[in-house]
Amino acid sequence: MLARVLREVAGTRYVLPLREGGSLPGLVEADDFGMYVAKFIGAGQGRKALVAEVVAGELGRRLGLPVPELVRLRFDAVIGRGEPDEEVQELLKASGGLNLGMDFLPGALGFDPLVYETGPEFAGRVLWFDAFIGNVDRSWRNPNMLVWHGEPYLIDHGATLIFHHNWKGAASAVKRPYDASDHVLIGASPDLGAADAELAPRVTEGLLREVVGLVPEEWLVDEAGFGSVGEVREAYVEHLLARASERVWLPEVGR
């Protein structure tokens, strides 16, 4: 069952910084005894990266793609006061309140297309999804995929939905084509035709409203050019719905 509201947990212990990501995510233990990869509101990418994580990640989950659970993570900056790194300390001080947590997959390995084989069907579904959300961060250099218990998982969607960084020009991005030339799964002969036939009809207005509705209100307040949080949510829905209805961004299936 997919939650209508993201589950909320409270951080109880800051374990360590994870240096793989440019936004300095960290490993945090929470009051449910779970471990989460925390994406902090005080990071350089700011709250829009967290909005993208929720919208893209939860959309992917509802389309049947493997995405680790996302949670609302309440974090008291005092928890990280023992961290010796000054850069991390500043990040934690700026991140008190509501952040984003992703379920930690202990022992997971980084995805290597030369080691882990994927079939055309799975590759096509992932590529279709990445093209739809404009994911520029699933290349062979940085796959943002993990293999856990023999299964692939999609992570790190903060660099998607690029249009929301410039709402005035968002309309021009609706039909923007996706460059898949260095996508990590391009060598798996992705079946984009089958993926389009399966996934496109599922991206409905209702689904998009459900996913956008999962974004915490405080991450959407005071957005320039909008009079209310409701207007911001509506803009996300309208943009993604328009992109789903006219799929020229995926030339193989858009003609």
Steps between C-alpha positions, in 0.01 A plus 500: 500500500626849413461766767294812432731688738870443541577333830676730747789401727724697734876483481663374820864464394715643224723211398729629226515712186480326163754655269365352178247777441573864435226602744674324794224256594546327833410175666251559782339264748137574583253436779356199315847337531542528124798646318447763232707686247407858585474771236524829685297813439809711568704350215601714205222370276244606760143390536436454127731199496284346773183582308645325196598199713144460622317562173733289285559227757137450590393517137755232418370281781143531374616403154643181644866601502723402794557809715593475870240636742504876552407656834462840654797531734480737795853598592624698799830662404628438853520129416798563274702720732766230541580493129857638466479614137421873492325481163270227626440691823384804305271283291341342805455837671312622193281189482303497822139401435354293220738322264474195274609148586551206266502147639861386538578175319783343702757318293365630169748520214529769238344400170747398227341419161800279417433284805124513549298424190157653443258401228348728234168518686642633828749725320219644290284578802785673684602699192139605433466613860827694494405666173163604640643660814803640316754309706847620403666286766474134394808474282765229484723741695247537780223238471313589821394139521575241765482122501362360825427132555549449129244762395555849354375814676471855367628776728582872503241690296587848624633600158168438325210738421750763389213721378409600858822700529359743242123506509482782245655273241332178612258489208786484252635191679185291453615366163873512571659181360695270725858414415548132580838462335689438823219345704631211708250254349529603136713192433221268616293567185215666691156424361359851504197404295382248755581739785299780340203275441505389863591817689357794308132408562575472873623858533159653561397827655386314810833324539694822460282680754557216744877511458531879512275498804765304690740796495500670843333840489793677663721411204266683263424823687610840371576372150563803279219569256235304689233618739459179697633150553197370314602697191850350516363147521271572207795621292687173556193297403429706189859482377539126550156425357583700187830314466327165537236580238736606220810284519724653236773505763543128430549500121490123461139490619389859453457489123 
